Amino acid sequence: MKVTGKGQITIPKHIREKYAITPNSEVDFVEVNNRIFLIKKKSLKNQGRFQRFRGIATVKMTTDEIMSLMRDK
């Protein structure tokens, strides 16, 4: 496998299919004992429908206020 002038590599198709690495998948390179490993990051899609938003709200609103805002659009 060759590295391009831009530092890019091609992940072989059978590896992409086996590990469900699709366009826009995020991966990390990890170095251990002078070896480099490609690690697929966990996708936010695999979390529950609202799990990725849990704990990020900063506005104190009641459920009724939030529902009212959502219905107005």
Summary of the structure (lengths in Angstrom):
residues: 73
radius of gyration: 20.1
end to end distance: 51.3
largest distance: 57.2
contacts: 95
relative contact order: 0.09
helix: 29%
strand: 16%
